[in-house]
């Protein structure tokens, strides 16, 4: 029988900052592959620990989407890299293993949200493992062992550990903090678990998982169905999260998916083939280039506002300067969104955006939010999905912190709220720095919210004591 045991929430195993701080023997250092004989319990592969917890189950190698049906409850998915289409199978799985990616990859983000142990960046897992093989993965240490390990649940404990256990509503009341602590949500079905953390709202709701899960590009879906049905799909996806958190704010990021993800969908044959999609046709660039499709996203927001979801906020990804912001603002107004009454803002994900923030503050934005997953890779020239350089991916690098600190200072002068919604927000070390700099809110992964709440309270109390001593 496949078994799964999740750890109590303590942030991300590598320190929560995506830096791969504990990558000894990992794929990041080129040591993935066989590390011993395949006797029961021997480590046979290593990678990057992406989601704390261990899981035992039979391997199911997935090379193509039409192979997902073979993944049953309790299996271990082994694939090159997960995509939004795989989420239903990921929910069934006891664990996830990937050849590619780092701790900010799709597999890492979604597995943390689902509470499913995961090891990413193993390089050769799909080659060295085989269907039906029984393995045990450790999503904290980043190891894969031969054979299975029976949990206490198998030995007579009838009630299996539920990933939501650590965030039940009846847990102790959350610490009260002046700095808001919010939560990141990728999949609407995780909203209940996210709300149970007691977070002050959603700092990032990723809309692309709702759209890409349709299995078709937006253009193809509209052609096969209708504009109204496409809009309604977005409305329903956001509505579920907004309802769960009401009246707490839910900050929704407009579509930000790279072309390689679109190309896997029906209708994706016309997508450009890019050498590095992370630097390409995505985020606000794509939206502003295809205003006919982008308007439908904005119309979905207008419909949500019209039916009373005033807790929904709009956030635009990958802006570089004020001209991007002004164009997006005009499109909001064209579909009937009152930009003076609704809360909206932008993500700071490039050095250009951080250095242009003063001009952007003058466009009427209510907030800016640091997307550190991208800000780090663009500042340090490190592909965040490349396991070979994962050990150099450092959100606490002085250059990254300088850009963040500059942005917070300028925004404070212009009465613009500041937030962080990237992976680094789940790291207590980053939380400490941000509170000291005066950030307005911090949004963390579901499994890290409690730790960040306590760290923020501790830092705020220290700052208060220092001010009166």
Secondary structure as GFF3:
##gff-version 3
##sequence-region A 1 469
A	DSSP	beta_strand	3	5	.	.	.	ID=ss1
A	DSSP	three_ten_helix	27	29	.	.	.	ID=ss2
A	DSSP	beta_strand	43	46	.	.	.	ID=ss3
A	DSSP	beta_strand	48	51	.	.	.	ID=ss4
A	DSSP	beta_strand	54	62	.	.	.	ID=ss5
A	DSSP	three_ten_helix	65	70	.	.	.	ID=ss6
A	DSSP	beta_strand	76	79	.	.	.	ID=ss7
A	DSSP	three_ten_helix	84	86	.	.	.	ID=ss8
A	DSSP	alpha_helix	87	92	.	.	.	ID=ss9
A	DSSP	beta_strand	95	98	.	.	.	ID=ss10
A	DSSP	alpha_helix	106	114	.	.	.	ID=ss11
A	DSSP	beta_strand	117	120	.	.	.	ID=ss12
A	DSSP	alpha_helix	125	128	.	.	.	ID=ss13
A	DSSP	beta_strand	134	138	.	.	.	ID=ss14
A	DSSP	beta_strand	143	146	.	.	.	ID=ss15
A	DSSP	three_ten_helix	163	167	.	.	.	ID=ss16
A	DSSP	beta_strand	180	185	.	.	.	ID=ss17
A	DSSP	three_ten_helix	188	190	.	.	.	ID=ss18
A	DSSP	alpha_helix	191	195	.	.	.	ID=ss19
A	DSSP	beta_strand	201	206	.	.	.	ID=ss20
A	DSSP	alpha_helix	208	212	.	.	.	ID=ss21
A	DSSP	alpha_helix	218	224	.	.	.	ID=ss22
A	DSSP	alpha_helix	227	245	.	.	.	ID=ss23
A	DSSP	beta_strand	249	253	.	.	.	ID=ss24
A	DSSP	alpha_helix	259	263	.	.	.	ID=ss25
A	DSSP	three_ten_helix	268	270	.	.	.	ID=ss26
A	DSSP	three_ten_helix	277	279	.	.	.	ID=ss27
A	DSSP	alpha_helix	283	289	.	.	.	ID=ss28
A	DSSP	alpha_helix	291	306	.	.	.	ID=ss29
A	DSSP	beta_strand	312	316	.	.	.	ID=ss30
A	DSSP	alpha_helix	322	334	.	.	.	ID=ss31
A	DSSP	beta_strand	344	348	.	.	.	ID=ss32
A	DSSP	alpha_helix	351	355	.	.	.	ID=ss33
A	DSSP	alpha_helix	357	361	.	.	.	ID=ss34
A	DSSP	beta_strand	367	370	.	.	.	ID=ss35
A	DSSP	alpha_helix	372	380	.	.	.	ID=ss36
A	DSSP	three_ten_helix	387	392	.	.	.	ID=ss37
A	DSSP	alpha_helix	398	413	.	.	.	ID=ss38
A	DSSP	beta_strand	417	420	.	.	.	ID=ss39
A	DSSP	three_ten_helix	423	426	.	.	.	ID=ss40
A	DSSP	alpha_helix	428	437	.	.	.	ID=ss41
A	DSSP	beta_strand	441	444	.	.	.	ID=ss42
A	DSSP	three_ten_helix	446	448	.	.	.	ID=ss43
A	DSSP	alpha_helix	449	468	.	.	.	ID=ss44
###
